[in-house]
Amino acid sequence: MAANLVELSVEQREVQRLCCEFAEREIRPVSLAVDAADTDMPWDVWHKAAALGLTSLMLPAQLGGGGMEDAFTQALVQEELCFGCAGIGNLITSNGFFAKPVLVLGNEEQARRWVEPLASERPPLGALASTEPGVGSDAAAITTTAARVDGGYLLSGQKSWVSNAGPADFYVVFATVAPGTRSKGITAFVLEKGDPGFGIGPPIKKMGQRAIVNADLFLEDCFVPEDRRLGDEGEGFRGLMRTFDHSRITLGAAATGLARAALEYALEYAKTREQFGKPIGEHQAVGFRLADMAVRVDASRLLVWRAARRADAGKDVSLEAAMAKLHASEAAMWCTWAAVQTLGGWGYSREYPVEKWMRDAKLEEIEEGTSDIQRLIISRLLLA
Ligand SMILES: Cc1cc2nc3c(=O)[nH]c(=O)nc-3n(C[C@H](O)[C@H](O)[C@H](O)COP(=O)(O)OP(=O)(O)OC[C@H]3O[C@@H](n4cnc5c(N)ncnc54)[C@H](O)[C@@H]3O)c2cc1C
């Protein structure tokens, strides 16, 4: 379990322990097989997590969720689950990524319609679609259009890389009602699987985090009734940025769990593997590498917790969330590389988990804003 660098409440310690045990008992034993199976959704683990309430912990209690809406508790949960496996851990909490814009932008009826079912015993999956083939880092450049027609909108365009696309029943899709006006026209809609004109591409073959299915969405004059629009026209970009400020903290926590997994594994190996007549950890180069890993893990956690505490105090967290995400994801990449290095040739083997963790870590530096984009956000805010 994570080293608790500040005092936690009884409830927080309890949820942390529950997630750590789930990671060790249910996630770790299947993690390498899920990775090898590639793009097969691990429904079994998903249903077990749902039965324990882990897939809906972060949803409001009045909608049947666990009521742990604070970013801090969610960070504790994410670190433990992703300590087990980043792909499976991120899958388990992925409905939070769909629910956030519904809760931020939508009305009560919409929350009941799409968020409440996520807290049921056999919850459906949700997805969030912003990225397009030609639009990634510059999210305000969205080209998918929403043209007003009688009773609703016709959506046309293509979305890329959507997590849970295929297995998901509900999709928040960001489109523009005023092409060429950048963020001003961006509006959020909920699409449901099976809507006419709504197609889903084949799963994309990925480097890592294969427990989550990613695919493109194809929208061809897809009719969306007015009551599926979240908030007013033009409010979508604000909802997307609020979602990212929150999810970047969670993503930082996921990366911390991954880095910690690498540290603990390398540490154990370095104590038992002997070369030149002594455990390799006693060779200074190896020991110092372990020291650097430990520093990065704790620094990541502290940055994540700082951002989470600020978010929970209702303060703006654009700067702190970007710092946490940037540091933790780069630390995860470095620590998983360091674990592979510490295991030597065995680190390169699929019999050991560290090469998978290195592949998993790479994603943390890319999704929800690459490291370059986090640096852009941080530098702009520092200079402002
Ligand atoms: C596994 C996975 C899951 C994903 N899940 C989702 C999802 O559920 N929903 C969704 O909408 N999207 C999702 N994405 C998309 C993801 O958010 C984008 O891939 C990411 O934002 C980067 O966009 P891009 O791939 O188009 O890269 P680009 O924006 O084309 O960037 C390419 C390179 O240029 C750099 N770059 C771009 N602009 C600048 C700049 N101004 N300054 C410096 N460098 C710059 C980038 O850092 C990067 O190195 C997912 C992606 C992956 C790989």
The ligand as a Gaussian input file, in Angstrom:
#p B3LYP/6-31G(d) Opt

LIG

0 1
 C       -4.481000       4.864000     -25.511000
 C       -5.096000       6.222000     -25.766000
 C       -6.326000       6.506000     -25.184000
 C       -6.958000       7.720000     -25.492000
 N       -8.234000       7.958000     -25.012000
 C       -8.911000       9.042000     -25.457000
 C      -10.301000       9.232000     -25.114000
 O      -10.902000       8.428000     -24.386000
 N      -10.946000      10.296000     -25.633000
 C      -10.336000      11.210000     -26.440000
 O      -10.976000      12.146000     -26.876000
 N       -9.017000      11.077000     -26.773000
 C       -8.292000      10.016000     -26.309000
 N       -6.972000       9.849000     -26.645000
 C       -6.323000      10.845000     -27.476000
 C       -5.232000      11.632000     -26.748000
 O       -5.817000      12.520000     -25.816000
 C       -4.375000      12.317000     -27.810000
 O       -3.637000      11.305000     -28.467000
 C       -3.421000      13.346000     -27.228000
 O       -4.137000      14.452000     -26.739000
 C       -2.409000      13.829000     -28.257000
 O       -3.028000      14.179000     -29.448000
 P       -2.487000      13.586000     -30.851000
 O       -2.321000      12.142000     -30.682000
 O       -3.376000      14.064000     -31.937000
 O       -1.047000      14.225000     -31.023000
 P       -0.699000      15.644000     -31.675000
 O       -1.525000      16.726000     -31.072000
 O       -0.709000      15.525000     -33.152000
 O        0.794000      15.837000     -31.176000
 C        1.912000      15.188000     -31.811000
 C        3.195000      15.666000     -31.151000
 O        3.317000      17.102000     -31.285000
 C        3.449000      17.698000     -30.010000
 N        2.773000      18.979000     -29.989000
 C        1.534000      19.298000     -30.483000
 N        1.243000      20.579000     -30.258000
 C        2.292000      21.122000     -29.596000
 C        2.598000      22.414000     -29.065000
 N        1.737000      23.427000     -29.169000
 N        3.794000      22.600000     -28.452000
 C        4.667000      21.561000     -28.326000
 N        4.450000      20.313000     -28.803000
 C        3.275000      20.102000     -29.431000
 C        2.837000      16.714000     -29.033000
 O        3.317000      16.880000     -27.719000
 C        3.225000      15.384000     -29.636000
 O        4.529000      15.063000     -29.257000
 C       -6.311000       8.665000     -26.318000
 C       -5.040000       8.392000     -26.851000
 C       -4.438000       7.178000     -26.585000
 C       -3.084000       6.891000     -27.205000

